[in-house]
Every structure is written in C-alpha cells, then in structure tokens.
Amino acid sequence: MQFSENSRVWIYQADRELSNNEVTELQQQLNSFTQSWTAHNNQLKAAAEIRYNRFIILVVDESQAGASGCSIDKSVNFMKQVEQHYNINLFDRFNLAYRSSNGALLSAPRAQFEELIKQGAINQDTIVFNNLVQTLADLDTKWEVPFKNSWHPQLFRDLISA
C-alpha cells in the first residue's frame, strides 16, 4: 500500500524490547486492527509496523478519510489492550529512547536519562528518537536524530553543553 508523505503517524514506544515471537504475534494483531479501523463508518487507509522490536507505528493516509476523535480513541483503546496483553508500557512519554555509543537501542526514564547526560554518556551527537513526529515524511527524516536536532535540549537545557 502506498501512503502519502503527509500521512499521519502515531508512535508508541514500549518500555522494553519485544521478543521476535511477540513481534510476529503483535504484527498480526496490528494488521487486523488497521484493516478494520474506521472513522465515522469510513474505512481508514491505515497500516502499522513495529520497528526495532520496540516502536509501534500507526499510519493513516487521510487523503481517503481523516482520522477523527472517535477513531483515535479506538486506536488508544487498542494500544491499552496491547499494553496489558504484553505487559508493557506504551504511554510513558518520559521513557526516552536513544542509541548508545556502540549503537545499541536503549531507553531510560527521565531521571536516569538526566544522569546519563551528566555523566557524558548522552551528548549533543547521541541519536535520540523523536516520537512526537506527526507525518510519514517526518518519520523518515526527523525521528532518529542527534540530540541537538531534537526537542530533548528544551527539556534538559541546563545540563547539556554545545
């Protein structure tokens, strides 16, 4: 399925890495959800993918039908079911994901992330994940970015030096 670069995206980050078996099972559930996802009885042109066994990305191409409040509620309720089934947290916006110096994908709660900055383990060039991107184009260009190019410096402005 082709999606416009202006398609809306929602990124849910798990607080742990999912196993390959969990990813396979969850992808089937996501496919089923997106195939039946509607807004005001209009089928949404939607898809979902799991990246790095940790990020669930929902995509809706609104050129066909727009995601409404009730359809977004449906997706949030579905994600809450996913959370319970897999015993993960998908709604902690201060569980911050980044790549370590050896490229491993890690995440840390805000306080621990702050400590890592103080220790120099996270710096201006550390790759972080901007889960606030809203379009498919931004997902491709502004999701995995150096700390200095993300929203993170606003949150930790007193800790990081240029």
One Martini backbone bead per residue (centre of mass of N, CA, C, O) as a GRO file, in nm:
protein
  162
    1MET     BB    1   0.096   0.037   0.023
    2GLN     BB    2   0.043   0.367  -0.046
    3PHE     BB    3   0.177   0.667   0.106
    4SER     BB    4   0.164   0.965   0.205
    5GLU     BB    5   0.385   1.195   0.343
    6ASN     BB    6   0.120   1.322   0.507
    7SER     BB    7   0.080   1.109   0.684
    8ARG     BB    8  -0.019   0.995   0.979
    9VAL     BB    9   0.149   0.955   1.299
   10TRP     BB   10   0.198   0.700   1.556
   11ILE     BB   11   0.403   0.659   1.851
   12TYR     BB   12   0.490   0.359   2.026
   13GLN     BB   13   0.677   0.298   2.324
   14ALA     BB   14   0.836   0.055   2.464
   15ASP     BB   15   0.988  -0.043   2.783
   16ARG     BB   16   1.065  -0.287   2.593
   17GLU     BB   17   1.178  -0.550   2.434
   18LEU     BB   18   1.060  -0.748   2.195
   19SER     BB   19   1.008  -1.036   2.088
   20ASN     BB   20   0.983  -1.204   1.800
   21ASN     BB   21   0.716  -1.343   1.875
   22GLU     BB   22   0.567  -1.088   1.961
   23VAL     BB   23   0.592  -0.939   1.692
   24THR     BB   24   0.438  -1.139   1.518
   25GLU     BB   25   0.174  -1.130   1.677
   26LEU     BB   26   0.131  -0.820   1.682
   27GLN     BB   27   0.124  -0.773   1.375
   28GLN     BB   28  -0.140  -0.926   1.333
   29GLN     BB   29  -0.311  -0.741   1.515
   30LEU     BB   30  -0.251  -0.479   1.363
   31ASN     BB   31  -0.362  -0.565   1.090
   32SER     BB   32  -0.649  -0.611   1.189
   33PHE     BB   33  -0.701  -0.330   1.295
   34THR     BB   34  -0.638  -0.158   1.034
   35GLN     BB   35  -0.854  -0.308   0.851
   36SER     BB   36  -1.099  -0.207   1.073
   37TRP     BB   37  -1.047   0.091   1.066
   38THR     BB   38  -1.258   0.367   1.162
   39ALA     BB   39  -1.442   0.672   1.047
   40HIS     BB   40  -1.753   0.712   1.037
   41ASN     BB   41  -1.768   0.435   0.859
   42ASN     BB   42  -1.480   0.481   0.745
   43GLN     BB   43  -1.225   0.362   0.590
   44LEU     BB   44  -0.900   0.337   0.670
   45LYS     BB   45  -0.584   0.421   0.554
   46ALA     BB   46  -0.395   0.167   0.707
   47ALA     BB   47  -0.102   0.108   0.920
   48ALA     BB   48   0.150  -0.117   1.067
   49GLU     BB   49   0.455  -0.108   1.267
   50ILE     BB   50   0.763  -0.261   1.376
   51ARG     BB   51   1.044  -0.121   1.540
   52TYR     BB   52   1.303  -0.261   1.703
   53ASN     BB   53   1.102  -0.413   1.903
   54ARG     BB   54   0.955  -0.113   2.024
   55PHE     BB   55   0.795   0.027   1.784
   56ILE     BB   56   0.473   0.158   1.725
   57ILE     BB   57   0.332   0.225   1.398
   58LEU     BB   58   0.091   0.448   1.291
   59VAL     BB   59  -0.092   0.482   0.974
   60VAL     BB   60  -0.263   0.764   0.804
   61ASP     BB   61  -0.434   0.826   0.508
   62GLU     BB   62  -0.627   1.127   0.464
   63SER     BB   63  -0.725   1.126   0.158
   64GLN     BB   64  -0.977   0.937   0.220
   65ALA     BB   65  -0.977   0.948   0.551
   66GLY     BB   66  -1.015   1.087   0.854
   67ALA     BB   67  -0.904   1.112   1.164
   68SER     BB   68  -1.086   1.088   1.446
   69GLY     BB   69  -1.161   1.093   1.766
   70CYS     BB   70  -1.286   0.804   1.766
   71SER     BB   71  -1.050   0.662   1.615
   72ILE     BB   72  -0.833   0.735   1.818
   73ASP     BB   73  -0.965   0.595   2.056
   74LYS     BB   74  -0.945   0.312   1.935
   75SER     BB   75  -0.634   0.304   1.932
   76VAL     BB   76  -0.588   0.349   2.233
   77ASN     BB   77  -0.747   0.104   2.329
   78PHE     BB   78  -0.576  -0.101   2.179
   79MET     BB   79  -0.304  -0.025   2.319
   80LYS     BB   80  -0.401  -0.103   2.603
   81GLN     BB   81  -0.431  -0.402   2.534
   82VAL     BB   82  -0.139  -0.449   2.457
   83GLU     BB   83  -0.016  -0.380   2.724
   84GLN     BB   84  -0.152  -0.606   2.886
   85HIS     BB   85  -0.069  -0.855   2.716
   86TYR     BB   86   0.264  -0.765   2.725
   87ASN     BB   87   0.359  -0.605   2.967
   88ILE     BB   88   0.352  -0.288   2.884
   89ASN     BB   89   0.463   0.051   2.812
   90LEU     BB   90   0.317   0.313   2.583
   91PHE     BB   91   0.267   0.607   2.773
   92ASP     BB   92   0.568   0.693   2.841
   93ARG     BB   93   0.711   1.000   2.755
   94PHE     BB   94   0.974   0.958   2.973
   95ASN     BB   95   1.072   0.727   2.787
   96LEU     BB   96   1.391   0.741   2.657
   97ALA     BB   97   1.530   0.704   2.343
   98TYR     BB   98   1.853   0.555   2.246
   99ARG     BB   99   2.190   0.554   2.139
  100SER     BB  100   2.461   0.415   2.192
  101SER     BB  101   2.795   0.418   2.115
  102ASN     BB  102   2.736   0.109   1.988
  103GLY     BB  103   2.409   0.129   1.882
  104ALA     BB  104   2.228   0.066   2.099
  105LEU     BB  105   1.901   0.026   2.205
  106LEU     BB  106   1.773   0.252   2.446
  107SER     BB  107   1.621   0.321   2.772
  108ALA     BB  108   1.497   0.599   2.986
  109PRO     BB  109   1.420   0.759   3.235
  110ARG     BB  110   1.446   1.081   3.297
  111ALA     BB  111   1.647   1.066   3.540
  112GLN     BB  112   1.849   0.876   3.397
  113PHE     BB  113   1.899   1.051   3.150
  114GLU     BB  114   2.017   1.286   3.310
  115GLU     BB  115   2.259   1.127   3.421
  116LEU     BB  116   2.382   1.058   3.141
  117ILE     BB  117   2.447   1.348   3.077
  118LYS     BB  118   2.630   1.412   3.320
  119GLN     BB  119   2.831   1.165   3.233
  120GLY     BB  120   2.838   1.169   2.894
  121ALA     BB  121   2.663   0.937   2.750
  122ILE     BB  122   2.500   1.194   2.670
  123ASN     BB  123   2.492   1.397   2.377
  124GLN     BB  124   2.456   1.597   2.102
  125ASP     BB  125   2.514   1.317   1.912
  126THR     BB  126   2.302   1.154   2.019
  127ILE     BB  127   2.073   0.928   1.940
  128VAL     BB  128   1.730   1.005   1.908
  129PHE     BB  129   1.374   0.977   1.971
  130ASN     BB  130   1.101   1.135   1.792
  131ASN     BB  131   0.770   1.063   1.890
  132LEU     BB  132   0.632   1.350   1.770
  133VAL     BB  133   0.590   1.283   1.505
  134GLN     BB  134   0.324   1.329   1.232
  135THR     BB  135   0.471   1.223   0.971
  136LEU     BB  136   0.613   1.035   0.734
  137ALA     BB  137   0.835   1.232   0.660
  138ASP     BB  138   0.935   1.273   0.956
  139LEU     BB  139   1.003   0.981   1.013
  140ASP     BB  140   1.240   0.978   0.796
  141THR     BB  141   1.392   1.269   0.916
  142LYS     BB  142   1.296   1.319   1.257
  143TRP     BB  143   1.330   1.064   1.450
  144GLU     BB  144   1.638   0.995   1.399
  145VAL     BB  145   1.836   1.204   1.605
  146PRO     BB  146   2.020   1.428   1.720
  147PHE     BB  147   1.986   1.581   2.008
  148LYS     BB  148   2.030   1.879   1.887
  149ASN     BB  149   1.765   1.810   1.673
  150SER     BB  150   1.571   1.805   1.909
  151TRP     BB  151   1.360   1.845   2.195
  152HIS     BB  152   1.552   1.773   2.438
  153PRO     BB  153   1.702   2.046   2.509
  154GLN     BB  154   1.455   2.177   2.647
  155LEU     BB  155   1.451   1.973   2.893
  156PHE     BB  156   1.801   1.985   2.921
  157ARG     BB  157   1.940   2.281   2.914
  158ASP     BB  158   2.123   2.270   3.191
  159LEU     BB  159   2.316   2.005   3.097
  160ILE     BB  160   2.395   2.087   2.803
  161SER     BB  161   2.657   2.127   2.584
  162ALA     BB  162   2.781   2.251   2.279
   0.00000   0.00000   0.00000
